[in-house]
């Protein structure tokens, strides 16, 4: 092999190895999530679905006698695993660009790990806020019998909120940041402090990703966060929005579907409530 061709061959090998490792990580996350959802500890992945009548009847189960820290760790672990399975595939373009930018550095693998850590931390912050909000809604519902009997109202409200957010300027701005990974990385990669740059890229990308997808992720609390099927559907939708050439055009039809879903829930339950 000519000497000039050797660097290209090595680059191809590194690129192939990275993609294979990334695919294996995403696949392992889905498998672990499926195994967890089928285990006796599945309750640490789920919150009752608001879209059905029994949603408010399934309030968070009593904490084990081991204390507060173990359930909290399990909830956090479950959320991070869900994010790894659902959202990491959507951030592959950013990871690939940083891999190329940092190629040849002795700490290239560490930089990718820092980027991933920053990304997951942004989603972890959102997950904590979402879970606290979900818990407060359940606690409030326990004190309002009429709301507990009509949990579908909150399910419909979540669908309407997600649908309207799809049409907002904030959604568009955050989506465009997610859809232009090259410019996103170039603006934040300075090279003098690579570790800090990688962590900041991951954190900033995570924030824009949360800003783009938070309303869709809230749907998990409407249908129950342990539903692997719904996780896959939402993951495919968010990946298509962010990575497919025509992904930005999905905003309007998706908004129409969400608003229609909220309306259907209202129409199905309103006659029963009136009676």
C-alpha positions in Angstrom: 0.0 0.0 0.0 1.4 3.5 -0.9 2.4 5.5 2.1 0.0 8.3 1.2 -2.9 5.8 1.3 -2.1 4.5 4.8 -3.5 7.5 6.8 -6.7 7.2 4.8 -7.0 3.5 5.5 -6.4 4.1 9.2 -9.0 6.9 9.2 -11.5 4.6 7.6 -10.8 1.9 10.2 -11.2 4.4 13.0 -14.4 5.7 11.6 -15.8 2.2 11.1 -14.8 1.2 14.6 -16.4 4.3 16.1 -19.7 3.8 14.3 -19.8 0.1 15.2 -19.1 1.0 18.9 -21.8 3.7 18.8 -24.4 1.4 17.3 -23.5 -1.3 19.8 -23.9 1.2 22.7 -27.3 2.3 21.4 -28.5 -1.2 20.9 -27.3 -2.3 24.3 -29.2 0.6 25.9 -32.4 -0.5 24.2 -31.8 -4.1 25.3 -31.1 -3.1 28.9 -34.2 -0.9 28.9 -36.3 -3.8 27.7 -34.9 -6.2 30.3 -35.4 -3.6 33.0 -39.0 -3.0 32.0 -39.6 -6.8 32.2 -38.0 -7.1 35.6 -39.4 -6.8 39.2 -37.8 -3.3 39.3 -39.8 -1.9 36.3 -41.7 0.4 38.7 -38.6 2.6 38.8 -39.1 3.3 35.1 -42.7 4.1 35.1 -45.3 6.7 36.2 -48.9 6.1 35.6 -50.3 7.2 32.2 -52.5 10.4 32.4 -54.4 9.6 29.2 -56.4 6.7 30.7 -59.0 6.7 33.5 -56.7 4.7 35.8 -53.8 7.0 35.4 -54.3 8.9 38.6 -55.1 5.7 40.5 -51.6 4.5 40.0 -49.7 6.9 42.3 -46.0 6.4 43.0 -45.6 3.3 45.0 -44.4 3.3 48.6 -40.6 3.7 48.9 -38.7 0.6 50.0 -37.6 0.5 53.6 -34.0 0.9 52.5 -34.6 4.7 52.5 -34.8 7.4 49.9 -31.4 7.2 48.2 -31.7 3.8 46.6 -35.1 4.5 44.9 -33.7 7.9 43.8 -30.6 6.3 42.3 -32.8 3.8 40.5 -35.1 6.5 39.1 -32.0 8.5 37.9 -30.4 5.4 36.4 -33.6 4.5 34.6 -34.0 8.0 33.2 -30.3 8.1 32.0 -30.8 4.7 30.3 -33.9 6.0 28.5 -32.0 9.1 27.3 -29.1 6.9 26.2 -31.5 4.7 24.2 -33.8 7.4 22.8 -31.6 10.5 22.4 -28.0 9.4 21.9 -28.8 8.2 18.3 -30.0 11.7 17.4 -26.7 13.2 18.5 -24.5 11.0 16.4 -23.7 13.9 13.9 -22.2 16.0 16.6 -20.2 13.1 18.1 -18.9 12.3 14.6 -17.7 15.8 13.9 -15.9 16.1 17.3 -14.3 12.7 16.6 -12.9 14.0 13.3 -11.8 17.3 14.9 -10.0 15.6 17.7 -8.6 12.8 15.6 -4.9 12.3 16.4 -5.1 13.6 19.9 -4.0 11.1 22.6 -7.1 12.0 24.6 -9.6 11.8 21.7 -11.7 9.0 23.4 -11.8 11.0 26.6 -13.1 14.1 24.8 -16.0 12.0 23.3 -16.8 10.7 26.8 -16.9 14.3 28.1 -19.2 15.4 25.3 -21.5 12.5 26.1 -21.4 13.3 29.8 -22.3 17.0 29.2 -25.2 15.9 26.9 -26.6 13.4 29.4 -26.2 16.0 32.3 -28.5 18.4 30.4 -31.1 15.8 29.9 -30.7 14.6 33.6 -31.5 18.1 34.7 -34.7 18.1 32.6 -35.5 14.6 33.9 -35.3 15.7 37.5 -37.6 18.7 36.9 -40.0 16.6 34.9 -40.2 13.8 37.5 -40.7 16.3 40.3 -43.4 18.0 38.4 -45.1 14.7 37.7 -44.9 13.8 41.3 -46.5 17.1 42.3 -49.3 16.6 39.8 -50.0 13.2 41.3 -50.0 14.5 44.8 -52.3 17.3 43.9 -54.6 14.9 42.1 -54.9 12.8 45.3 -56.3 15.9 47.1 -58.8 16.7 44.3 -61.2 13.8 43.7 -62.7 15.2 40.6 -59.2 15.5 39.0 -58.4 12.0 40.1 -61.5 10.7 38.4 -60.8 12.6 35.2 -57.1 12.1 34.6 -57.7 12.2 30.9 -57.9 16.1 31.2 -54.2 16.2 32.0 -53.4 13.7 29.2 -55.3 15.9 26.7 -53.6 19.0 28.1 -50.1 17.5 27.6 -51.0 16.6 24.0 -52.3 20.1 23.3 -49.2 21.7 24.8 -46.9 19.4 22.8 -48.8 20.2 19.6 -48.8 23.9 20.1 -45.1 23.9 21.0 -44.3 22.2 17.7 -45.5 25.4 16.0 -43.6 27.8 18.2 -40.5 29.9 17.3 -38.5 28.3 20.1 -39.1 24.9 18.7 -37.8 26.1 15.3 -34.8 27.8 16.8 -33.7 24.8 18.8 -34.4 22.4 16.0 -32.2 24.4 13.6 -29.3 24.3 16.1 -29.7 20.5 16.3 -29.8 20.2 12.5 -26.6 22.2 11.8 -24.0 20.1 13.8 -21.0 21.4 11.8 -21.6 25.1 12.6 -22.6 24.2 16.1 -19.3 22.5 16.8 -17.1 25.1 15.0 -18.6 27.9 17.1 -17.7 26.1 20.3 -14.4 24.2 19.5 -11.4 26.4 20.2 -8.8 23.7 20.7 -6.8 25.4 23.5 -8.9 23.7 26.2 -10.3 20.6 24.4 -11.7 19.0 27.5 -13.7 22.1 28.4 -14.7 22.5 24.8 -16.0 19.0 24.6 -17.9 19.2 27.8 -19.5 22.5 26.8 -20.4 21.2 23.3 -22.2 18.3 25.0 -23.9 20.5 27.5 -25.0 23.1 25.0 -26.1 20.5 22.5 -28.1 18.8 25.3 -29.8 22.1 26.2 -30.8 22.8 22.6 -32.0 19.1 22.3 -34.1 19.6 25.4 -35.4 22.8 24.0 -36.4 21.0 20.8 -37.8 17.8 22.3 -39.0 18.5 25.8 -42.7 18.6 24.9 -42.4 15.3 23.1 -40.6 13.8 26.0 -43.4 14.9 28.3 -45.7 12.6 26.3 -43.9 9.8 28.1 -45.6 11.0 31.3 -48.9 10.9 29.5 -48.6 7.4 28.2 -46.4 5.9 31.0 -42.7 6.1 30.9 -42.2 2.3 30.9 -43.8 1.8 27.5 -40.9 0.5 25.2 -43.2 0.8 22.2 -43.9 4.5 22.7 -40.3 5.2 23.5 -39.3 3.7 20.1 -42.0 5.7 18.3 -40.9 9.0 19.9 -37.2 8.2 19.4 -37.8 7.7 15.7 -39.8 10.9 15.4 -37.1 13.0 17.2 -34.3 11.4 15.1 -36.2 12.1 11.9 -36.8 15.7 12.9 -33.2 16.3 13.7 -31.3 14.3 11.1 -33.4 13.6 8.0 -33.1 16.1 5.1 -36.8 17.0 5.3 -37.0 16.7 9.1 -37.9 20.3 9.7 -41.1 19.8 7.6 -42.3 17.2 10.2 -43.1 20.0 12.7 -46.5 20.9 11.2 -47.9 17.4 10.5 -46.7 16.2 13.9 -48.4 19.2 15.6 -51.7 18.3 13.7 -51.5 14.7 15.0 -50.8 15.8 18.6 -53.7 18.3 18.6 -56.0 15.8 17.0 -55.0 13.2 19.6 -55.9 15.7 22.4 -59.2 16.5 20.8 -60.0 12.8 20.4 -59.4 12.2 24.1 -61.7 15.1 25.0 -64.4 13.9 22.7 -64.2 10.3 24.0 -64.4 11.4 27.7 -66.5 14.5 27.7 -69.8 12.7 27.3 -68.9 10.4 30.2 -68.0 13.4 32.4 -71.2 15.2 31.6 -73.2 12.1 32.5 
